[in-house]
Amino acid sequence: MIFLAYIWCLCLLAALLLVVPVFALVPRLRRPSIWIAAVWGALVGSIFVALIGLEQLRQASIGGIVQLVALGSISGSVYAVVAQRVRPSR
C-alpha cells in the first residue's frame, strides 16, 4: 500500500511539473490532438521513469521502461479523446 502511495505521488509530481505549467502558458493545449497528447504522454512517462531514480532505471529491463512509456502514451491519447468530447463550461 505504501508503494502505491509513492507511485501516486510521483505521478502527481510529474503532472505538476510537465502538464500544469503548459496548460497555464498555452490554454489551447488543454484540448490537444491525439498525436500531440500521445507524444506528450510518452514524454511524461519518460520523466516519470527518471523520477523513480537512476539506480532503479539501471536495474530495470528495457521492456519495463518501454511499457511505462507506452502507458504514458496511451494515457495521453485517452486524455485527448475525453478532452475533445467534453465541452468547456462558461
TAZIRA-V558345 format. One record per pair of residues at least 6 apart in sequence whose ideal C-beta (glycine too) atoms are under 8 Angstrom apart, sorted by the first residue. I is the first residue (numbers start at 1). J is the second residue. Records with the same first field share a line. If there is no record, write none. Layout:
I = J  J
//
This chain:
10 = 48  51  52
11 = 48
13 = 51
14 = 44  47  48  51
15 = 44
17 = 47
18 = 40  43  44  47
19 = 40  44
22 = 29
23 = 29  30
29 = 36
30 = 83
31 = 80  83  84
32 = 40  80  83
33 = 80
34 = 77  80  81
36 = 80
37 = 76  77  79  80  83
38 = 73  74  76  77  80
39 = 73  76
40 = 76
41 = 72  73  74  75  76  77  79
42 = 69  70  72  73  76
43 = 72
44 = 72  76
45 = 68  69  70  71  72  73  75
46 = 69  72
48 = 68  72
49 = 57  60  65  68  69
50 = 57
57 = 65
//
